[in-house]
Every structure is written in C-alpha cells, then in structure tokens.
Amino acid sequence: MPPGLPFQLNDYLELVDWSGRILRDDKKGAIPDHLPGILQRLDMDAKQFTYLAQNFEHPFKNLVGAAHHVRKACESIGLNWVHGIRHCETFFSSR
C-alpha cells in the first residue's frame, strides 16, 4: 500500500479512468467507452508508472515520451542527443 493513498495505485487509476468515462452535459469531455484503460493506452505497467511518478526528474531532463517521438523532436530542434533517451525506450512504447 503506497503512503498517502487508502488503496492500491491500480485501483486509483481505474477509478480515475472510470470517472473520466462518465458523460454529463456540464462536462467538456469524457473518455469514450471504446478506449482501453489508461495504463494500457500508455503501454505501461503499474510498476513502471509508479517508478516514473516517484522519480520523474531523475531519468529525464528535458524531452519525455516514446523514443521515436523524442528523436523526431531532437531532429526538428537540431539536437544530436537527449538525456534520458534510453529511459524513453524502456518506459514508453516505441511504436
């Protein structure tokens, strides 16, 4: 059980995802029913997400995301290298 939350992280994320799928007239947007859960959409497991939530600034210094997107962004701004690209490959989908 993580400190601060009275339930497991997976349960909390499921609650947030479920809440986002509720449709109301006064709500600007909602998560469509056909979309998979949030961690599945991020292509991450709960352990990866927990690590990143607790240590986000350590492995990344500026660009974060799927490695192919980070490399494309580097090309567009003229960078040859970015700190944390290996972590991008580890934690984010490289599809």
TIDRENMAR-392820 format. One record per residue: residue number from 1; x, y, z of N, C-alpha, C, O, CB in turn; chain. Coordinates in Angstrom, 2 decimals. Glycine has a CB too. Layout:
<martis>
{num->NUM; n.u->X; n.v->Y; n.w->Z; ca.u->X; ca.v->Y; ca.w->Z; c.u->X; c.v->Y; c.w->Z; o.u->X; o.v->Y; o.w->Z; cb.u->X; cb.v->Y; cb.w->Z; chaine->A}
...
</martis>
This chain:
<martis>
{num->1; n.u->0.86; n.v->-1.18; n.w->0.00; ca.u->0.00; ca.v->0.00; ca.w->0.00; c.u->0.90; c.v->1.24; c.w->0.00; o.u->1.69; o.v->1.41; o.w->0.93; cb.u->-0.97; cb.v->0.00; cb.w->1.23; chaine->A}
{num->2; n.u->0.79; n.v->2.11; n.w->-1.02; ca.u->1.62; ca.v->3.31; ca.w->-1.03; c.u->1.16; c.v->4.30; c.w->0.03; o.u->-0.03; o.v->4.41; o.w->0.30; cb.u->1.59; cb.v->3.96; cb.w->-2.42; chaine->A}
{num->3; n.u->2.11; n.v->5.03; n.w->0.63; ca.u->1.71; ca.v->6.02; ca.w->1.63; c.u->0.88; c.v->7.12; c.w->0.99; o.u->1.16; o.v->7.55; o.w->-0.13; cb.u->2.94; cb.v->6.62; cb.w->2.33; chaine->A}
{num->4; n.u->-0.13; n.v->7.59; n.w->1.70; ca.u->-0.95; ca.v->8.69; ca.w->1.20; c.u->-2.23; c.v->8.27; c.w->0.50; o.u->-3.18; o.v->9.05; o.w->0.47; cb.u->-0.15; cb.v->9.49; cb.w->0.27; chaine->A}
{num->5; n.u->-2.27; n.v->7.10; n.w->-0.06; ca.u->-3.48; ca.v->6.63; ca.w->-0.73; c.u->-4.07; c.v->5.47; c.w->0.06; o.u->-3.35; o.v->4.56; o.w->0.46; cb.u->-3.17; cb.v->6.20; cb.w->-2.20; chaine->A}
{num->6; n.u->-5.40; n.v->5.50; n.w->0.29; ca.u->-6.00; ca.v->4.40; ca.w->1.05; c.u->-6.32; c.v->3.17; c.w->0.19; o.u->-7.09; o.v->2.31; o.w->0.61; cb.u->-7.27; cb.v->4.89; cb.w->1.72; chaine->A}
{num->7; n.u->-5.72; n.v->3.09; n.w->-1.00; ca.u->-5.94; ca.v->1.95; ca.w->-1.87; c.u->-4.75; c.v->1.82; c.w->-2.82; o.u->-3.91; o.v->2.71; o.w->-2.89; cb.u->-7.26; cb.v->2.09; cb.w->-2.66; chaine->A}
{num->8; n.u->-4.70; n.v->0.72; n.w->-3.54; ca.u->-3.61; ca.v->0.46; ca.w->-4.47; c.u->-3.65; c.v->1.41; c.w->-5.66; o.u->-4.72; o.v->1.90; o.w->-6.04; cb.u->-3.66; cb.v->-1.00; cb.w->-4.95; chaine->A}
{num->9; n.u->-2.49; n.v->1.68; n.w->-6.25; ca.u->-2.39; ca.v->2.57; ca.w->-7.40; c.u->-3.27; c.v->2.11; c.w->-8.55; o.u->-3.96; o.v->2.92; o.w->-9.17; cb.u->-0.94; cb.v->2.67; cb.w->-7.86; chaine->A}
{num->10; n.u->-3.27; n.v->0.82; n.w->-8.84; ca.u->-4.12; ca.v->0.31; ca.w->-9.93; c.u->-5.59; c.v->0.64; c.w->-9.70; o.u->-6.30; o.v->1.01; o.w->-10.63; cb.u->-3.94; cb.v->-1.21; cb.w->-10.08; chaine->A}
{num->11; n.u->-6.04; n.v->0.50; n.w->-8.44; ca.u->-7.43; ca.v->0.81; ca.w->-8.12; c.u->-7.71; c.v->2.30; c.w->-8.31; o.u->-8.77; o.v->2.67; o.w->-8.81; cb.u->-7.75; cb.v->0.39; cb.w->-6.68; chaine->A}
{num->12; n.u->-6.76; n.v->3.14; n.w->-7.91; ca.u->-6.93; ca.v->4.59; ca.w->-8.07; c.u->-6.99; c.v->4.97; c.w->-9.55; o.u->-7.86; o.v->5.75; o.w->-9.95; cb.u->-5.77; cb.v->5.34; cb.w->-7.38; chaine->A}
{num->13; n.u->-6.10; n.v->4.42; n.w->-10.36; ca.u->-6.11; ca.v->4.73; ca.w->-11.79; c.u->-7.38; c.v->4.23; c.w->-12.45; o.u->-7.92; o.v->4.89; o.w->-13.34; cb.u->-4.88; cb.v->4.12; cb.w->-12.48; chaine->A}
{num->14; n.u->-7.86; n.v->3.09; n.w->-12.02; ca.u->-9.12; ca.v->2.57; ca.w->-12.55; c.u->-10.28; c.v->3.50; c.w->-12.19; o.u->-11.17; o.v->3.75; o.w->-13.01; cb.u->-9.40; cb.v->1.14; cb.w->-12.01; chaine->A}
{num->15; n.u->-10.27; n.v->4.02; n.w->-10.96; ca.u->-11.29; ca.v->4.97; ca.w->-10.53; c.u->-11.24; c.v->6.26; c.w->-11.35; o.u->-12.28; o.v->6.76; o.w->-11.78; cb.u->-11.13; cb.v->5.30; cb.w->-9.04; chaine->A}
{num->16; n.u->-10.04; n.v->6.78; n.w->-11.58; ca.u->-9.88; ca.v->7.99; ca.w->-12.39; c.u->-10.37; c.v->7.73; c.w->-13.81; o.u->-11.09; o.v->8.55; o.w->-14.38; cb.u->-8.40; cb.v->8.46; cb.w->-12.41; chaine->A}
{num->17; n.u->-9.98; n.v->6.60; n.w->-14.38; ca.u->-10.41; ca.v->6.25; ca.w->-15.73; c.u->-11.92; c.v->6.10; c.w->-15.80; o.u->-12.56; o.v->6.61; o.w->-16.72; cb.u->-9.72; cb.v->4.95; cb.w->-16.20; chaine->A}
{num->18; n.u->-12.48; n.v->5.41; n.w->-14.85; ca.u->-13.94; ca.v->5.21; ca.w->-14.81; c.u->-14.65; c.v->6.56; c.w->-14.70; o.u->-15.65; o.v->6.80; o.w->-15.38; cb.u->-14.35; cb.v->4.29; cb.w->-13.63; chaine->A}
{num->19; n.u->-14.12; n.v->7.44; n.w->-13.83; ca.u->-14.73; ca.v->8.77; ca.w->-13.66; c.u->-14.69; c.v->9.57; c.w->-14.95; o.u->-15.62; o.v->10.32; o.w->-15.26; cb.u->-14.01; cb.v->9.55; cb.w->-12.55; chaine->A}
{num->20; n.u->-13.60; n.v->9.40; n.w->-15.71; ca.u->-13.47; ca.v->10.12; ca.w->-16.97; c.u->-14.43; c.v->9.63; c.w->-18.04; o.u->-14.67; o.v->10.33; o.w->-19.03; cb.u->-12.07; cb.v->10.00; cb.w->-17.48; chaine->A}
{num->21; n.u->-14.99; n.v->8.46; n.w->-17.86; ca.u->-15.92; ca.v->7.90; ca.w->-18.85; c.u->-17.37; c.v->8.29; c.w->-18.58; o.u->-18.25; o.v->8.01; o.w->-19.39; cb.u->-15.80; cb.v->6.39; cb.w->-18.86; chaine->A}
{num->22; n.u->-17.62; n.v->8.94; n.w->-17.46; ca.u->-18.98; ca.v->9.37; ca.w->-17.14; c.u->-19.34; c.v->10.56; c.w->-18.01; o.u->-18.62; o.v->11.55; o.w->-18.05; cb.u->-19.12; cb.v->9.73; cb.w->-15.63; chaine->A}
{num->23; n.u->-20.45; n.v->10.46; n.w->-18.69; ca.u->-20.92; ca.v->11.55; ca.w->-19.56; c.u->-21.89; c.v->12.44; c.w->-18.80; o.u->-22.81; o.v->11.96; o.w->-18.14; cb.u->-21.59; cb.v->10.99; cb.w->-20.84; chaine->A}
{num->24; n.u->-21.66; n.v->13.76; n.w->-18.91; ca.u->-22.56; ca.v->14.74; ca.w->-18.29; c.u->-22.65; c.v->15.94; c.w->-19.22; o.u->-21.70; o.v->16.24; o.w->-19.94; cb.u->-22.07; cb.v->15.16; cb.w->-16.86; chaine->A}
{num->25; n.u->-23.78; n.v->16.62; n.w->-19.19; ca.u->-23.97; ca.v->17.79; ca.w->-20.04; c.u->-23.01; c.v->18.92; c.w->-19.69; o.u->-22.61; o.v->19.68; o.w->-20.57; cb.u->-25.40; cb.v->18.27; cb.w->-19.94; chaine->A}
{num->26; n.u->-22.63; n.v->19.04; n.w->-18.41; ca.u->-21.78; ca.v->20.15; ca.w->-17.99; c.u->-20.29; c.v->19.80; c.w->-18.04; o.u->-19.46; o.v->20.57; o.w->-17.55; cb.u->-22.16; cb.v->20.59; cb.w->-16.59; chaine->A}
{num->27; n.u->-19.94; n.v->18.67; n.w->-18.61; ca.u->-18.55; ca.v->18.22; ca.w->-18.68; c.u->-18.03; c.v->18.42; c.w->-20.10; o.u->-18.69; o.v->18.02; o.w->-21.06; cb.u->-18.42; cb.v->16.73; cb.w->-18.25; chaine->A}
{num->28; n.u->-16.86; n.v->19.04; n.w->-20.23; ca.u->-16.32; ca.v->19.36; ca.w->-21.55; c.u->-15.94; c.v->18.12; c.w->-22.35; o.u->-16.10; o.v->18.11; o.w->-23.57; cb.u->-15.12; cb.v->20.24; cb.w->-21.41; chaine->A}
{num->29; n.u->-15.45; n.v->17.10; n.w->-21.71; ca.u->-15.02; ca.v->15.90; ca.w->-22.43; c.u->-15.15; c.v->14.68; c.w->-21.57; o.u->-15.34; o.v->14.76; o.w->-20.36; cb.u->-13.59; cb.v->16.05; cb.w->-22.90; chaine->A}
{num->30; n.u->-15.05; n.v->13.55; n.w->-22.21; ca.u->-15.12; ca.v->12.28; ca.w->-21.49; c.u->-14.27; c.v->11.27; c.w->-22.24; o.u->-13.98; o.v->11.45; o.w->-23.43; cb.u->-16.60; cb.v->11.78; cb.w->-21.35; chaine->A}
{num->31; n.u->-13.89; n.v->10.23; n.w->-21.57; ca.u->-13.14; ca.v->9.15; ca.w->-22.19; c.u->-14.15; c.v->8.21; c.w->-22.85; o.u->-15.01; o.v->7.66; o.w->-22.16; cb.u->-12.23; cb.v->8.39; cb.w->-21.15; chaine->A}
{num->32; n.u->-14.06; n.v->8.02; n.w->-24.15; ca.u->-15.01; ca.v->7.14; ca.w->-24.83; c.u->-14.91; c.v->5.70; c.w->-24.32; o.u->-13.83; o.v->5.24; o.w->-23.94; cb.u->-14.76; cb.v->7.16; cb.w->-26.34; chaine->A}
{num->33; n.u->-16.03; n.v->5.02; n.w->-24.31; ca.u->-16.09; ca.v->3.64; ca.w->-23.82; c.u->-15.19; c.v->2.68; c.w->-24.60; o.u->-14.71; o.v->1.69; o.w->-24.04; cb.u->-17.51; cb.v->3.14; cb.w->-23.86; chaine->A}
{num->34; n.u->-14.96; n.v->2.96; n.w->-25.88; ca.u->-14.19; ca.v->2.03; ca.w->-26.70; c.u->-12.68; c.v->2.09; c.w->-26.43; o.u->-11.95; o.v->1.20; o.w->-26.87; cb.u->-14.44; cb.v->2.31; cb.w->-28.16; chaine->A}
{num->35; n.u->-12.21; n.v->3.11; n.w->-25.71; ca.u->-10.78; ca.v->3.21; ca.w->-25.41; c.u->-10.41; c.v->2.27; c.w->-24.26; o.u->-11.18; o.v->2.12; o.w->-23.31; cb.u->-10.40; cb.v->4.65; cb.w->-25.05; chaine->A}
{num->36; n.u->-9.24; n.v->1.65; n.w->-24.34; ca.u->-8.78; ca.v->0.80; ca.w->-23.23; c.u->-8.39; c.v->1.64; c.w->-22.03; o.u->-8.37; o.v->2.87; o.w->-22.11; cb.u->-7.59; cb.v->-0.08; cb.w->-23.68; chaine->A}
{num->37; n.u->-8.07; n.v->1.00; n.w->-20.91; ca.u->-7.67; ca.v->1.69; ca.w->-19.69; c.u->-6.42; c.v->2.54; c.w->-19.91; o.u->-5.69; o.v->2.35; o.w->-20.88; cb.u->-7.44; cb.v->0.70; cb.w->-18.58; chaine->A}
{num->38; n.u->-6.19; n.v->3.47; n.w->-18.99; ca.u->-5.13; ca.v->4.46; ca.w->-19.17; c.u->-3.73; c.v->3.85; c.w->-19.24; o.u->-2.94; o.v->4.25; o.w->-20.10; cb.u->-5.18; cb.v->5.46; cb.w->-18.05; chaine->A}
{num->39; n.u->-3.40; n.v->2.90; n.w->-18.38; ca.u->-2.07; ca.v->2.31; ca.w->-18.45; c.u->-1.88; c.v->1.50; c.w->-19.72; o.u->-0.78; o.v->1.45; o.w->-20.27; cb.u->-1.82; cb.v->1.43; cb.w->-17.23; chaine->A}
{num->40; n.u->-2.93; n.v->0.88; n.w->-20.18; ca.u->-2.86; ca.v->0.15; ca.w->-21.44; c.u->-2.64; c.v->1.13; c.w->-22.59; o.u->-1.86; o.v->0.83; o.w->-23.50; cb.u->-4.15; cb.v->-0.68; cb.w->-21.68; chaine->A}
{num->41; n.u->-3.31; n.v->2.28; n.w->-22.57; ca.u->-3.11; ca.v->3.28; ca.w->-23.62; c.u->-1.70; c.v->3.86; c.w->-23.58; o.u->-1.14; o.v->4.22; o.w->-24.61; cb.u->-4.13; cb.v->4.40; cb.w->-23.48; chaine->A}
{num->42; n.u->-1.13; n.v->3.97; n.w->-22.39; ca.u->0.24; ca.v->4.46; ca.w->-22.25; c.u->1.26; c.v->3.36; c.w->-22.52; o.u->2.46; o.v->3.63; o.w->-22.59; cb.u->0.45; cb.v->5.03; cb.w->-20.85; chaine->A}
{num->43; n.u->0.79; n.v->2.12; n.w->-22.66; ca.u->1.63; ca.v->0.96; ca.w->-22.87; c.u->2.63; c.v->0.82; c.w->-21.73; o.u->3.82; o.v->0.61; o.w->-21.95; cb.u->2.36; cb.v->1.05; cb.w->-24.22; chaine->A}
{num->44; n.u->2.11; n.v->0.94; n.w->-20.49; ca.u->2.95; ca.v->0.85; ca.w->-19.29; c.u->2.29; c.v->-0.10; c.w->-18.31; o.u->1.07; o.v->-0.28; o.w->-18.30; cb.u->3.17; cb.v->2.25; cb.w->-18.64; chaine->A}
{num->45; n.u->3.12; n.v->-0.70; n.w->-17.48; ca.u->2.53; ca.v->-1.46; ca.w->-16.38; c.u->2.57; c.v->-0.60; c.w->-15.12; o.u->3.20; o.v->0.45; o.w->-15.11; cb.u->3.28; cb.v->-2.81; cb.w->-16.16; chaine->A}
{num->46; n.u->1.90; n.v->-1.04; n.w->-14.09; ca.u->1.78; ca.v->-0.24; ca.w->-12.86; c.u->3.13; c.v->0.03; c.w->-12.21; o.u->3.33; o.v->1.10; o.w->-11.64; cb.u->0.85; cb.v->-0.93; cb.w->-11.87; chaine->A}
{num->47; n.u->4.06; n.v->-0.93; n.w->-12.27; ca.u->5.38; ca.v->-0.72; ca.w->-11.68; c.u->6.14; c.v->0.39; c.w->-12.39; o.u->6.78; o.v->1.22; o.w->-11.75; cb.u->6.19; cb.v->-2.03; cb.w->-11.71; chaine->A}
{num->48; n.u->6.08; n.v->0.40; n.w->-13.73; ca.u->6.74; ca.v->1.46; ca.w->-14.49; c.u->6.13; c.v->2.82; c.w->-14.15; o.u->6.85; o.v->3.79; o.w->-13.92; cb.u->6.62; cb.v->1.19; cb.w->-16.01; chaine->A}
{num->49; n.u->4.80; n.v->2.88; n.w->-14.11; ca.u->4.13; ca.v->4.13; ca.w->-13.80; c.u->4.50; c.v->4.62; c.w->-12.40; o.u->4.77; o.v->5.81; o.w->-12.20; cb.u->2.61; cb.v->3.96; cb.w->-13.92; chaine->A}
{num->50; n.u->4.51; n.v->3.72; n.w->-11.44; ca.u->4.86; ca.v->4.09; ca.w->-10.07; c.u->6.28; c.v->4.63; c.w->-9.99; o.u->6.53; o.v->5.64; o.w->-9.34; cb.u->4.70; cb.v->2.88; cb.w->-9.13; chaine->A}
{num->51; n.u->7.22; n.v->3.96; n.w->-10.66; ca.u->8.61; ca.v->4.43; ca.w->-10.68; c.u->8.68; c.v->5.84; c.w->-11.26; o.u->9.32; o.v->6.72; o.w->-10.68; cb.u->9.50; cb.v->3.47; cb.w->-11.48; chaine->A}
{num->52; n.u->8.04; n.v->6.06; n.w->-12.39; ca.u->8.09; ca.v->7.38; ca.w->-13.02; c.u->7.42; c.v->8.45; c.w->-12.17; o.u->7.89; o.v->9.58; o.w->-12.11; cb.u->7.43; cb.v->7.34; cb.w->-14.38; chaine->A}
{num->53; n.u->6.33; n.v->8.10; n.w->-11.51; ca.u->5.64; ca.v->9.06; ca.w->-10.66; c.u->6.52; c.v->9.49; c.w->-9.49; o.u->6.43; o.v->10.63; o.w->-9.03; cb.u->4.32; cb.v->8.47; cb.w->-10.15; chaine->A}
{num->54; n.u->7.35; n.v->8.60; n.w->-9.01; ca.u->8.20; ca.v->8.89; ca.w->-7.85; c.u->9.56; c.v->9.45; c.w->-8.24; o.u->10.21; o.v->10.11; o.w->-7.43; cb.u->8.38; cb.v->7.65; cb.w->-7.02; chaine->A}
{num->55; n.u->10.02; n.v->9.20; n.w->-9.47; ca.u->11.39; ca.v->9.55; ca.w->-9.87; c.u->11.45; c.v->10.27; c.w->-11.21; o.u->12.46; o.v->10.15; o.w->-11.91; cb.u->12.23; cb.v->8.31; cb.w->-9.94; chaine->A}
{num->56; n.u->10.43; n.v->10.99; n.w->-11.58; ca.u->10.32; ca.v->11.52; ca.w->-12.93; c.u->11.51; c.v->12.38; c.w->-13.35; o.u->11.99; o.v->12.25; o.w->-14.48; cb.u->9.06; cb.v->12.32; cb.w->-13.06; chaine->A}
{num->57; n.u->11.99; n.v->13.25; n.w->-12.48; ca.u->13.05; ca.v->14.18; ca.w->-12.87; c.u->14.42; c.v->13.53; c.w->-12.97; o.u->15.32; o.v->14.08; o.w->-13.61; cb.u->13.10; cb.v->15.32; cb.w->-11.89; chaine->A}
{num->58; n.u->14.61; n.v->12.38; n.w->-12.35; ca.u->15.93; ca.v->11.74; ca.w->-12.39; c.u->16.30; c.v->11.24; c.w->-13.79; o.u->17.34; o.v->11.64; o.w->-14.31; cb.u->15.97; cb.v->10.58; cb.w->-11.42; chaine->A}
{num->59; n.u->15.48; n.v->10.39; n.w->-14.43; ca.u->15.90; ca.v->9.87; ca.w->-15.73; c.u->15.72; c.v->10.86; c.w->-16.88; o.u->16.34; o.v->10.69; o.w->-17.93; cb.u->15.15; cb.v->8.62; cb.w->-16.03; chaine->A}
{num->60; n.u->14.88; n.v->11.86; n.w->-16.71; ca.u->14.59; ca.v->12.79; ca.w->-17.80; c.u->14.99; c.v->14.21; c.w->-17.41; o.u->14.79; o.v->14.62; o.w->-16.27; cb.u->13.09; cb.v->12.74; cb.w->-18.18; chaine->A}
{num->61; n.u->15.56; n.v->14.93; n.w->-18.35; ca.u->15.95; ca.v->16.31; ca.w->-18.07; c.u->15.17; c.v->17.31; c.w->-18.92; o.u->14.95; o.v->18.45; o.w->-18.50; cb.u->17.44; cb.v->16.48; cb.w->-18.30; chaine->A}
{num->62; n.u->14.74; n.v->16.90; n.w->-20.13; ca.u->14.01; ca.v->17.85; ca.w->-20.96; c.u->12.91; c.v->17.20; c.w->-21.80; o.u->11.75; o.v->17.58; o.w->-21.65; cb.u->14.96; cb.v->18.56; cb.w->-21.87; chaine->A}
{num->63; n.u->13.20; n.v->16.26; n.w->-22.65; ca.u->12.18; ca.v->15.65; ca.w->-23.51; c.u->11.77; c.v->14.29; c.w->-22.96; o.u->12.61; o.v->13.52; o.w->-22.49; cb.u->12.69; cb.v->15.50; cb.w->-24.95; chaine->A}
{num->64; n.u->10.47; n.v->14.00; n.w->-23.01; ca.u->9.94; ca.v->12.75; ca.w->-22.47; c.u->8.87; c.v->12.24; c.w->-23.43; o.u->8.07; o.v->13.02; o.w->-23.95; cb.u->9.35; cb.v->12.95; cb.w->-21.03; chaine->A}
{num->65; n.u->8.86; n.v->10.94; n.w->-23.65; ca.u->7.83; ca.v->10.32; ca.w->-24.47; c.u->8.37; c.v->9.10; c.w->-25.17; o.u->9.46; o.v->8.62; o.w->-24.86; cb.u->7.28; cb.v->11.32; cb.w->-25.50; chaine->A}
{num->66; n.u->7.60; n.v->8.60; n.w->-26.12; ca.u->8.06; ca.v->7.46; ca.w->-26.91; c.u->9.35; c.v->7.86; c.w->-27.61; o.u->9.47; o.v->8.97; o.w->-28.13; cb.u->6.97; cb.v->6.99; cb.w->-27.95; chaine->A}
{num->67; n.u->10.32; n.v->6.95; n.w->-27.63; ca.u->11.66; ca.v->7.26; ca.w->-28.15; c.u->11.62; c.v->7.80; c.w->-29.57; o.u->12.36; o.v->8.73; o.w->-29.89; cb.u->12.53; cb.v->6.02; cb.w->-28.10; chaine->A}
{num->68; n.u->10.77; n.v->7.25; n.w->-30.43; ca.u->10.75; ca.v->7.74; ca.w->-31.81; c.u->10.23; c.v->9.18; c.w->-31.88; o.u->10.66; o.v->9.94; o.w->-32.75; cb.u->9.89; cb.v->6.82; cb.w->-32.69; chaine->A}
{num->69; n.u->9.32; n.v->9.56; n.w->-30.99; ca.u->8.85; ca.v->10.94; ca.w->-30.95; c.u->9.94; c.v->11.87; c.w->-30.42; o.u->10.11; o.v->12.99; o.w->-30.92; cb.u->7.58; cb.v->11.06; cb.w->-30.08; chaine->A}
{num->70; n.u->10.67; n.v->11.42; n.w->-29.41; ca.u->11.76; ca.v->12.23; ca.w->-28.85; c.u->12.85; c.v->12.44; c.w->-29.89; o.u->13.36; o.v->13.55; o.w->-30.04; cb.u->12.35; cb.v->11.55; cb.w->-27.57; chaine->A}
{num->71; n.u->13.21; n.v->11.38; n.w->-30.62; ca.u->14.24; ca.v->11.52; ca.w->-31.67; c.u->13.78; c.v->12.49; c.w->-32.76; o.u->14.56; o.v->13.30; o.w->-33.25; cb.u->14.56; cb.v->10.15; cb.w->-32.30; chaine->A}
{num->72; n.u->12.51; n.v->12.40; n.w->-33.13; ca.u->11.97; ca.v->13.31; ca.w->-34.15; c.u->12.01; c.v->14.77; c.w->-33.66; o.u->12.35; o.v->15.68; o.w->-34.42; cb.u->10.52; cb.v->12.91; cb.w->-34.52; chaine->A}
{num->73; n.u->11.66; n.v->14.97; n.w->-32.39; ca.u->11.71; ca.v->16.32; ca.w->-31.82; c.u->13.15; c.v->16.83; c.w->-31.79; o.u->13.39; o.v->18.00; o.w->-32.07; cb.u->11.11; cb.v->16.34; cb.w->-30.39; chaine->A}
{num->74; n.u->14.11; n.v->15.97; n.w->-31.45; ca.u->15.52; ca.v->16.36; ca.w->-31.45; c.u->15.96; c.v->16.81; c.w->-32.83; o.u->16.63; o.v->17.82; o.w->-32.98; cb.u->16.40; cb.v->15.19; cb.w->-30.98; chaine->A}
{num->75; n.u->15.57; n.v->16.05; n.w->-33.85; ca.u->15.91; ca.v->16.43; ca.w->-35.22; c.u->15.35; c.v->17.80; c.w->-35.58; o.u->16.04; o.v->18.62; o.w->-36.20; cb.u->15.38; cb.v->15.38; cb.w->-36.21; chaine->A}
{num->76; n.u->14.12; n.v->18.05; n.w->-35.17; ca.u->13.47; ca.v->19.31; ca.w->-35.55; c.u->14.08; c.v->20.53; c.w->-34.84; o.u->13.98; o.v->21.64; o.w->-35.35; cb.u->12.00; cb.v->19.25; cb.w->-35.25; chaine->A}
{num->77; n.u->14.70; n.v->20.32; n.w->-33.68; ca.u->15.31; ca.v->21.45; ca.w->-32.97; c.u->16.83; c.v->21.42; c.w->-33.03; o.u->17.50; o.v->22.24; o.w->-32.40; cb.u->14.86; cb.v->21.46; cb.w->-31.52; chaine->A}
{num->78; n.u->17.37; n.v->20.48; n.w->-33.79; ca.u->18.81; ca.v->20.45; ca.w->-34.01; c.u->19.65; c.v->19.81; c.w->-32.92; o.u->20.84; o.v->20.10; o.w->-32.82; cb.u->19.28; cb.v->21.80; cb.w->-34.21; chaine->A}
{num->79; n.u->19.05; n.v->18.96; n.w->-32.10; ca.u->19.82; ca.v->18.25; ca.w->-31.07; c.u->20.28; c.v->16.91; c.w->-31.61; o.u->19.54; o.v->16.22; o.w->-32.31; cb.u->18.97; cb.v->18.06; cb.w->-29.79; chaine->A}
{num->80; n.u->21.50; n.v->16.54; n.w->-31.29; ca.u->22.02; ca.v->15.23; ca.w->-31.69; c.u->21.82; c.v->14.17; c.w->-30.61; o.u->21.89; o.v->12.98; o.w->-30.88; cb.u->23.49; cb.v->15.34; cb.w->-32.03; chaine->A}
{num->81; n.u->21.56; n.v->14.63; n.w->-29.38; ca.u->21.48; ca.v->13.71; ca.w->-28.24; c.u->20.56; c.v->14.33; c.w->-27.19; o.u->20.52; o.v->15.55; o.w->-27.05; cb.u->22.89; cb.v->13.40; cb.w->-27.64; chaine->A}
{num->82; n.u->19.83; n.v->13.49; n.w->-26.47; ca.u->18.99; ca.v->13.98; ca.w->-25.38; c.u->19.16; c.v->13.06; c.w->-24.18; o.u->19.17; o.v->11.84; o.w->-24.31; cb.u->17.50; cb.v->14.04; cb.w->-25.82; chaine->A}
{num->83; n.u->19.30; n.v->13.66; n.w->-23.01; ca.u->19.43; ca.v->12.91; ca.w->-21.77; c.u->18.14; c.v->12.13; c.w->-21.52; o.u->17.06; o.v->12.72; o.w->-21.55; cb.u->19.76; cb.v->13.86; cb.w->-20.57; chaine->A}
{num->84; n.u->18.24; n.v->10.84; n.w->-21.28; ca.u->17.09; ca.v->10.02; ca.w->-20.92; c.u->16.48; c.v->9.22; c.w->-22.06; o.u->15.44; o.v->8.59; o.w->-21.87; cb.u->16.06; cb.v->10.88; cb.w->-20.36; chaine->A}
{num->85; n.u->17.11; n.v->9.23; n.w->-23.23; ca.u->16.51; ca.v->8.51; ca.w->-24.37; c.u->16.39; c.v->7.01; c.w->-24.08; o.u->15.42; o.v->6.39; o.w->-24.53; cb.u->17.35; cb.v->8.72; cb.w->-25.63; chaine->A}
{num->86; n.u->17.33; n.v->6.43; n.w->-23.36; ca.u->17.24; ca.v->5.00; ca.w->-23.01; c.u->16.04; c.v->4.75; c.w->-22.10; o.u->15.37; o.v->3.72; o.w->-22.22; cb.u->18.54; cb.v->4.52; cb.w->-22.32; chaine->A}
{num->87; n.u->15.77; n.v->5.68; n.w->-21.20; ca.u->14.60; ca.v->5.54; ca.w->-20.34; c.u->13.31; c.v->5.68; c.w->-21.15; o.u->12.32; o.v->5.02; o.w->-20.85; cb.u->14.63; cb.v->6.58; cb.w->-19.21; chaine->A}
{num->88; n.u->13.33; n.v->6.53; n.w->-22.16; ca.u->12.17; ca.v->6.64; ca.w->-23.05; c.u->11.90; c.v->5.30; c.w->-23.73; o.u->10.76; o.v->4.88; o.w->-23.87; cb.u->12.38; cb.v->7.75; cb.w->-24.10; chaine->A}
{num->89; n.u->12.98; n.v->4.65; n.w->-24.15; ca.u->12.83; ca.v->3.33; ca.w->-24.79; c.u->12.31; c.v->2.29; c.w->-23.81; o.u->11.55; o.v->1.40; o.w->-24.18; cb.u->14.16; cb.v->2.87; cb.w->-25.37; chaine->A}
{num->90; n.u->12.73; n.v->2.41; n.w->-22.54; ca.u->12.32; ca.v->1.45; ca.w->-21.52; c.u->10.87; c.v->1.66; c.w->-21.08; o.u->10.11; o.v->0.70; o.w->-20.98; cb.u->13.25; cb.v->1.54; cb.w->-20.32; chaine->A}
{num->91; n.u->10.49; n.v->2.92; n.w->-20.83; ca.u->9.21; ca.v->3.19; ca.w->-20.21; c.u->8.06; c.v->3.50; c.w->-21.15; o.u->6.90; o.v->3.35; o.w->-20.78; cb.u->9.37; cb.v->4.31; cb.w->-19.30; chaine->A}
{num->92; n.u->8.37; n.v->3.92; n.w->-22.36; ca.u->7.30; ca.v->4.31; ca.w->-23.27; c.u->7.34; c.v->3.47; c.w->-24.53; o.u->8.40; o.v->3.03; o.w->-24.98; cb.u->7.42; cb.v->5.80; cb.w->-23.62; chaine->A}
{num->93; n.u->6.17; n.v->3.26; n.w->-25.09; ca.u->6.05; ca.v->2.47; ca.w->-26.31; c.u->6.89; c.v->3.10; c.w->-27.41; o.u->6.93; o.v->4.32; o.w->-27.54; cb.u->4.56; cb.v->2.35; cb.w->-26.74; chaine->A}
{num->94; n.u->7.54; n.v->2.27; n.w->-28.19; ca.u->8.32; ca.v->2.80; ca.w->-29.30; c.u->7.68; c.v->2.43; c.w->-30.63; o.u->8.36; o.v->2.26; o.w->-31.64; cb.u->9.76; cb.v->2.29; cb.w->-29.24; chaine->A}
{num->95; n.u->6.36; n.v->2.30; n.w->-30.61; ca.u->5.62; ca.v->2.02; ca.w->-31.84; c.u->5.56; c.v->3.26; c.w->-32.69; o.u->4.98; o.v->3.23; o.w->-33.78; cb.u->4.20; cb.v->1.52; cb.w->-31.55; chaine->A}
</martis>
